[in-house]
Amino acid sequence: MLPSQTGPILNVKPDSPHILLVNPWIHDFAAYDFWAKPVGLLTLASILDCHGFTVSYIDCLDRFHPKGPQTDPHARYGRGPYLKTQIPKPEGLEDVSRNFCRYGIKPEWFREELLAISRVDLVLITSFMTYWSPGVRETIGWIKEIFPNTPVVLGGIYASLCFDHALRFSRADKVVCGSGEKCILQLAEEYTGFSSRPGVDSNGFTPDDINTYPYPAFHLQRKIAYIPIITSKGCPFSCAYCASHLLNPNQDLRTPDLVVEEITYWHKKYGVKDFVFYDDALLVDAERSAVLIFEGIIKCGLKVRFHTPNAVHIREISKKTAGLMSRAGFKTLRLGLETTEFEGRKEFDKKVTANEFKQTVSCLIEAGFQKHQIGAYLLVGLPGQRIESIEESIKIVNESGLLPVLANYSPIPQTELWQRAVLSSRYDLESDPIFTNNAIFPCQREDFSWKTITHLKQLANGNTDLETASVSPDFC
């Protein structure tokens, strides 16, 4: 069914329960659509659709709402700014010298779309960053105003990592921790009394086999500016700052041919040119997965572009994989470097050595990648991190011919680094996930400083003539 331009999008099935799926607002000091889509929520939409339910979808982050400013879906490889409205800062963050905003459509537009629906039996809402919880709460508040007797179920990252807080704060009637695909049909039957029946598009759906999952319902969007692709779930590394292994304890691979088929489907049916790999470990076990996918893409002759905002593991890049990525059409590569303090990084991760980094840079340049295409993520704001360490990492990345991409650290509950973050923060991180917002550098001892941020950004942009003596040495 083609996306609607005027309101909620429904895949109506007579006499079946109606389930509304909602992607909530973001409340933050800064937000931008860097290829961010609720893949999990839209996968649930497809599963429900394939099993006889009527589904509709409202995206509170919709950049293409007909009442909003019109943006080119192909600009910046499909990325773009969200509409934003300044709102009061959360309690406890009033002293931060940044504007706090609601990112996404205006509340009255959301209300109109809700009112356009005659009946809803169940509402499913997702969540991303833990510190975006206020946006989730506001979204649920509007839903309950229009549908006061309809149960609202919350899932996603915030729900999984901050389960107790979500129960107390979100206003949801039920909070689901973990994979929604494994419980969605049972959950829907529990709340609607409807016994799901597999349709012709269900393809033998099995919750424990990602190869049986239907394509996420990206067609429910008003416009498809890009398509996120998942070739695997999970990551073999257990980095101290990352929650990937908590959210997906096991690593599951999709059959390479099925991945190529999905890319071909979205390209040929909807004309999509930009594809974004969401994997946490795209190149791990490459000979059994990524290599076959890249070769399949090349063989099909697809004129598309690929991007890796989640970063790829540096040690997995060889001459072979670099060459295949170049030929397949990779345009934006991000590497998970994090720091160039290779000797002292074992307390954070064991992903890469200095020699492996140098070899990877050589392989990528030899494959034809240009500097503007390759960025190396550098974590900024880790507990106990010295600003000199960040400066040195920026210098080394610049000298290697790559782009330093600063990634502000956000403390994540349940990770190995969490307790160190709690002890080093000027905020009470355990009281509310709002204080883990990476935009305010929560592990910095001193108050938020634009001066420090500007200094580091200028270094990352290649301005090496700045004085560093005036910048606080106690950055974190």
Buried (B, 14 or more C-beta within 10 A) or exposed (E): EEBBEEBBBBBEBEEBBBBBBBBBBBBBBBBBBEBBBBBBBBBBBBBBBBBBBBBBBBBBBBBBBEEBEEBEBBEBBBBBBBBBEEBEBBEEBEEBEBEBBBBBBBBEBBBBBBEBBEEBBBBBBBBBBBBBBBBBBBBBEBBBEBBEEBBBBBBBBBBBBBBEBBEEBBBBBBBBBBBBBEBBBEBBBBBBEBEBEBBEEBEEBEBEEBBBBBBBBBBBBBBBBBBBBBBBBBBEBBBBBBBBBBBBEEBBBBBBEBBBEBBBEBBEEBEBBBBBBBBBBBBBBBEEBBBBBBBBBBEBEBEBBBBBBBBBBBBBBBEBBBBBBBBBBBBBBBBBBBBBBBEEBEEBBEBBBEEBBEBBBBBBBEBEBEEEBBBBBBBBBBBBBBBEBBBBBBBBBBEBBBBBBBBBBBBBBEBBBBEBBBEBBBBEBBEBBBBBBBBBBBBBEEEBBEEBBEBBBBBBEEEEEEEEEEBBEEBB
